[in-house]
């Protein structure tokens, strides 16, 4: 998930849906330093009427709000608020702040009707703000470097550990309660974001920090040396906060979040941003991050050229190539597929690729092949499901994907939904089903894991690509 730079200051940037934000992409996770908060007179905003504007405060991170590779606003909080606004005929004006404390201060100042910034619901916050609906279960985790010895596994073992957490955060509240209960535990509050402090831990500049489990899950893929030492809370929920006088708006948000539409939106967010992130694999992710630096620069310009010619995103092609060969242009499998894109001989010949071990020819051929798989799917199939099914077709073959789509219809599933197709594709290996399909048996569980891994790799590669030089640069 790409991150972007913003100017320093309390009021970072205002964005409305009618005016998309344009921003400069930077190295992943290099989030901004804390900001100075200026005093502002307290004003009171009226709840928005249908057709009006909902003023929302948030912060830039992979788990709240960011710009994707097309410079389009995205993120879990963004998607939920926009769905809520759509349901009530509201326009959203987003304002980005550099820290949680700045978000809450802006809400306290009365400039906003809603704060949606990955905020944990806490009694201390309830004293100052109107509690809104919740949407995500998390636990607060103590995160240290994998090489730390001894690794604190019990609360008592936190004594003497250098712990820094985001200032005015729920983590500071939790640690203060531990300080009051145990001898020797100490911590510092830091103006920087949780993502930035996790980077500091990964680079061994501090011992440990606290972070919500959803943030750890996303960030740890970029920094595989991060290790969860222990969970410090249970049953915490992330949700929205509003000014004290916005009770009517809070009730409206609660009602929507509990509705079928709201629950569907939450499920969609979890599927889109978290579901494909599998169990943490230290060895795999360490190897990926090392090869991003050592191998990807050799091929980056080729992937970018292939994107220009086929429309297939360069980061997706790079993730596909990594899944196939770990960016080894000389890779050969026992079954005869070979090259950086692991093309079969028949596929290569159909694409006019004479030498599969030539990375430029192989990447061009693989990109054209994926584009063909993508193009030959029904025109009504939406994104991103269309791309996921194209990847499945690249892996298992178009015929087996067509079989699975037909089987999905017979089972009352949606053949245009990747969520449903993840359940149906494995049935191509089930003898109760595959004898009735045109193309017969296939290891249908493989494309499900295949797509999941590529999605995970793509996130990491996309964030890293912005800092890598082109070969001719």
Secondary structure, 3 states (H helix, E strand, C coil): CCEECCCCCCCCEEEECCECCCCCEECCCCCCCCCCCCCCCCCCCCCCCCCCEEEEEEEEECCCEEECCCCCEECHHHHHHHHHHHHCCCEEEEEEECCHHHHHHHHHCCCCCEEEEEEECCHHHHCCCEEEEEEEEECEEEEEECCCCCCCCCHHHHCCCCEEEECCCHHHHHHHHHHHHCCCCCCEEECCCHHHHHHHHHCCCCCEEEEEHHHHHHHCCCCCCEEEEEECCCCEEEEEEECCCCHHHHHHHHHHHHCHHHHHHHHHHHHHHCCCCCCCCHHHHHHHHHHHHHHHHHHHHHHHHHHHHHCCCHHHHHHHHHHHHCCCCCCECCCCCECCCCECHHHHHHHCCCCCCCHHHHHHHHHHHHHHHHHCCCCCCCCCHHHHHHHHHHHHCHHHHHHHHHHHHHCCCCCCCHHHHHHHHHHHHCCCCHHHCCCCCCCHHHHHHHHHHHHHHHHHHHHHHCCCCCCCC
